[in-house]
Amino acid sequence: MKDTQISTTALGIAAMRAIESEKPPEVRICYDPFARQLTSTGFYLLSKLFAGYGEKRAPGTQGFIVCRCRYFDDYLQQCLKGGIAQVVILGAGLDSRAYRVESAGGEVKYFEVDQPATQKSKIERIRRVFGTPPANVVYVPVDFNEESLDKLHSCGYDRSQRTVFLWEGVTYYLQPAAVDATLAWIRSNSAARSAILFDYIDAEALTLRQRGEIKRMQRYRGITGEGLIFGIEKGQIQTFLGERGFQNVVDADADELRRLYCTGLNRDRAVAGVYSIVHAET
C-alpha cells in the first residue's frame, strides 16, 4: 500500500458491514451501526450494486466476512466479561468496536494500530461521526512490514494487564516474517492469559486453487497496494501457534461459522471454506 493511500480493503469491508447491518434483525448476521458513516458513499454504492456479482464470482466470501465480524464481536464480549483490561486492534482499518462494544464494567482502553494513511483518514471520519474521538481510544500508526509494535509502549500500553489482540483481515497481506514478528511481540509483551484472535487463509488457496476474489486482488495489487501473500496450511494452525508459544488454540472453520450463525433464515448462506478464524492465549 502506498504511504498516502487509504486501504481499499478497509473501505470495502466497512461497506459490506453496512449492507448487512441494514437487513432486518432476524436476518442480519452482524450489526455495525457506524459502518455506513465510516465508509465512503462510493464504496458503499458500488458494493451494494455488485454484491450479487461478487458472490457469484467468489461464493461465500461475503458470508465469511459478516460471520467473521460477528465472531470477533462475540469473542471480544466474552473477553470483556472475563476481565480483559486492554484491547489492541491490529490493522484497525475502519473497525468500530471501540465505539460500539460496551465493556462489562469499568473503562477498557483501546489501542488502534494501523498504517498511517488509513489511520489518518479513519480519525477524520471518527471526528465527523462523534466529534471528539473517545478518550479511551489511542491511535498508534505502524507499518507492520517495516516496524515493530514497540511504539505501543510509548502510547500507554501496559504489558502487565491482560489484553486481547484483534487481528481481523490482516495476515493475508503480510510477509511471513511480519506475521512471525507480530506474534513474537505479543508473546513477549503481554500478560499471562492474554489472547489473540485472527483470521487466515488456507495457503493452498493462494497458489493451487485460486478463487475469484483472490485472482482479482492479485491482478489489481499494483493499484491497491494490497496483495494476498500469507497463508497457513490446512490443519496446521495448532502446530503453527504452538511453536510460537501460544496455547488453548481454538480454530473456527467455515463449517463452525455456519453452525453458529447460518441458521433460520440464513440456513442457506454460503461461507467460503478457504478462510478460518483462530484464537489462542499466551
C-alpha positions in Angstrom: 0.0 0.0 0.0 1.2 3.5 -0.8 2.2 5.7 2.1 -0.6 8.2 1.3 -3.3 5.7 0.3 -6.2 4.6 2.5 -6.8 0.9 2.4 -9.3 0.0 -0.3 -10.0 -3.2 1.6 -10.9 -1.3 4.7 -13.4 0.7 2.7 -14.9 -2.4 1.1 -15.2 -4.4 4.3 -16.9 -1.5 6.1 -19.3 -1.2 3.1 -20.2 -5.0 3.5 -20.8 -4.5 7.2 -23.1 -1.6 6.4 -25.1 -3.6 3.9 -25.5 -6.5 6.3 -26.5 -4.1 9.1 -29.3 -2.7 7.1 -31.1 -6.1 7.0 -33.9 -6.8 9.5 -32.7 -8.1 12.9 -33.9 -11.6 12.2 -31.9 -11.8 9.0 -28.6 -10.0 9.6 -25.6 -11.9 11.0 -23.6 -8.9 12.2 -24.6 -5.4 13.2 -22.4 -2.3 13.0 -24.5 0.9 13.3 -21.5 3.1 12.3 -20.3 1.2 9.3 -22.3 3.2 6.8 -21.0 6.5 8.2 -17.3 5.3 8.2 -17.1 4.0 4.7 -17.3 6.2 1.6 -20.5 6.7 -0.3 -18.8 5.4 -3.5 -17.6 2.2 -2.0 -21.0 1.6 -0.3 -23.0 2.1 -3.5 -20.6 0.0 -5.6 -20.6 -2.8 -3.0 -24.4 -2.8 -3.0 -24.6 -2.7 -6.7 -22.2 -5.5 -7.4 -22.9 -7.7 -4.3 -24.7 -10.3 -6.3 -21.9 -10.4 -9.0 -19.2 -10.6 -6.4 -20.9 -13.5 -4.6 -21.2 -15.3 -8.0 -17.5 -14.8 -8.7 -16.4 -15.7 -5.2 -19.1 -17.8 -3.4 -19.2 -17.5 0.3 -16.8 -14.6 0.6 -19.4 -12.2 1.8 -20.8 -14.8 4.1 -17.4 -15.3 5.7 -16.8 -11.5 6.1 -20.1 -11.0 8.0 -19.6 -14.2 10.1 -16.1 -13.0 10.9 -17.4 -9.7 12.1 -19.9 -11.4 14.3 -17.4 -13.9 15.7 -14.9 -11.2 16.5 -17.7 -9.2 18.3 -18.8 -12.3 20.3 -15.3 -13.2 21.3 -14.5 -9.6 22.3 -17.6 -9.5 24.5 -16.5 -12.8 26.1 -13.1 -11.4 26.8 -14.5 -8.2 28.3 -16.8 -10.2 30.6 -13.7 -12.2 31.6 -11.8 -9.1 32.9 -9.7 -8.1 29.9 -8.4 -4.5 30.6 -6.9 -3.6 27.2 -7.9 -4.2 23.6 -5.3 -3.8 20.8 -6.8 -3.8 17.3 -4.0 -4.6 14.8 -4.7 -3.2 11.3 -7.7 -1.5 12.7 -8.9 -0.1 9.3 -12.5 1.2 9.7 -13.2 -1.1 12.7 -15.8 0.4 15.0 -15.6 -1.9 18.0 -14.0 0.7 20.3 -17.1 2.9 19.7 -19.9 0.3 19.9 -18.9 -2.6 22.1 -19.7 -1.9 25.7 -17.5 -3.4 28.5 -19.0 -5.3 31.3 -17.7 -2.8 33.9 -15.1 -0.1 34.0 -13.5 1.6 31.1 -11.4 -0.5 28.8 -8.5 1.1 26.9 -8.4 0.5 23.1 -5.3 0.8 21.0 -5.9 1.1 17.3 -2.8 0.2 15.3 -2.7 0.8 11.6 -0.9 2.1 8.6 -0.5 5.9 8.9 -2.6 7.0 5.9 -5.5 4.7 6.6 -5.4 5.8 10.3 -5.4 9.5 9.4 -8.5 9.1 7.2 -10.1 7.0 10.0 -9.6 9.7 12.6 -11.2 12.3 10.2 -14.2 10.0 9.8 -14.5 9.4 13.5 -14.5 13.2 14.1 -17.3 13.6 11.6 -19.4 10.9 13.4 -18.6 11.6 17.1 -17.0 15.0 17.2 -14.1 14.3 19.5 -12.6 10.8 19.5 -13.3 8.9 22.7 -10.7 9.4 25.5 -10.2 5.7 25.9 -9.1 5.1 22.3 -5.4 5.6 21.4 -4.3 5.7 17.8 -0.9 4.1 17.0 0.5 4.5 13.4 2.6 1.4 12.5 3.6 -0.3 9.2 3.6 -4.0 10.1 6.0 -4.9 7.3 8.5 -2.2 8.4 8.0 -1.5 12.1 7.6 -3.4 15.4 4.8 -2.9 17.9 7.2 -1.3 20.4 5.5 2.1 19.7 2.7 0.8 21.9 4.8 1.2 25.0 5.1 4.9 24.5 1.4 5.2 23.9 0.3 3.9 27.3 0.1 0.2 26.6 0.6 -1.8 29.9 2.3 -5.1 29.4 1.2 -6.2 32.9 -2.5 -6.1 32.0 -4.4 -8.9 30.4 -5.0 -7.9 26.8 -6.9 -9.2 23.8 -5.3 -8.6 20.4 -7.8 -8.4 17.5 -6.2 -9.0 14.1 -9.0 -9.1 11.6 -8.5 -9.4 7.8 -4.8 -8.5 8.0 -2.5 -11.6 8.0 -3.2 -12.4 4.3 -1.4 -9.2 3.2 1.8 -9.5 5.3 5.1 -11.1 4.7 5.6 -14.3 6.7 8.4 -12.5 8.7 6.0 -9.8 9.7 3.4 -12.3 10.9 6.1 -14.1 13.0 7.4 -10.8 14.4 3.9 -9.7 15.4 3.2 -13.0 17.2 6.6 -12.9 18.9 6.0 -9.4 20.1 2.6 -10.3 21.6 4.1 -13.4 23.2 6.9 -11.4 24.8 4.9 -8.2 25.7 1.6 -9.3 27.2 0.5 -10.7 30.5 -0.3 -14.4 31.0 -3.7 -15.4 29.6 -3.8 -12.5 27.2 -5.4 -13.6 23.9 -5.1 -13.2 20.2 -7.9 -13.6 17.6 -7.2 -13.5 13.9 -8.4 -14.9 10.6 -6.2 -16.6 8.0 -6.4 -18.3 4.6 -5.5 -21.8 3.5 -2.1 -21.5 1.9 -3.1 -23.7 -0.9 -5.7 -21.2 -2.0 -3.1 -18.7 -2.8 -1.4 -20.9 -5.4 -3.2 -24.1 -6.4 -6.9 -23.3 -6.3 -7.3 -19.6 -6.6 -10.8 -18.2 -6.2 -12.3 -15.2 -7.9 -11.6 -12.7 -5.2 -8.0 -13.9 -4.8 -7.3 -13.6 -8.5 -8.9 -10.1 -8.6 -6.8 -8.9 -5.7 -3.6 -10.3 -7.2 -4.5 -8.6 -10.5 -5.0 -5.2 -9.0 -2.2 -5.3 -6.5 -0.3 -2.7 -8.4 -3.1 -0.2 -8.0 -4.3 -1.0 -4.5 -1.0 -2.0 -2.9 -2.8 -4.9 -1.3 -1.9 -8.4 -2.5 -2.5 -11.7 -0.8 0.8 -13.1 0.4 0.5 -15.2 3.6 -1.4 -18.4 4.3 -1.3 -21.3 6.8 -1.6 -24.9 5.6 -4.9 -26.5 6.3 -4.9 -28.5 9.6 -1.6 -26.9 10.8 -2.9 -24.0 12.9 -2.5 -25.8 16.2 1.2 -26.6 15.4 1.8 -23.1 13.9 0.7 -21.3 17.1 2.1 -23.9 19.5 5.5 -23.5 18.0 5.2 -19.7 18.6 4.4 -20.1 22.3 0.6 -19.9 22.3 -1.8 -22.4 24.0 -5.5 -23.1 24.2 -5.8 -22.8 20.4 -9.4 -22.8 19.1 -10.0 -22.9 15.3 -13.3 -21.9 13.7 -13.6 -23.0 10.1 -16.4 -22.4 7.6 -18.4 -25.3 9.0 -18.2 -24.0 12.5 -19.2 -20.5 11.4 -22.2 -21.9 9.5 -23.2 -23.8 12.6 -23.0 -20.7 14.8 -24.6 -18.1 12.5 -26.2 -19.6 9.4 -29.4 -20.8 11.0 -33.1 -20.0 10.4 -33.5 -17.6 7.5 -29.7 -17.8 7.0 -29.5 -21.5 6.8 -28.6 -21.4 3.1 -26.0 -18.7 3.5 -22.7 -19.8 1.9 -19.4 -19.3 3.8 -16.1 -19.8 1.9 -14.2 -22.8 3.0 -10.7 -21.4 2.4 -10.9 -19.0 5.4 -10.8 -19.7 9.1 -10.6 -17.8 12.4 -8.5 -18.8 15.4 -8.0 -17.6 18.9 -5.3 -18.6 21.4 -3.8 -17.5 24.7 -0.3 -16.6 25.7 
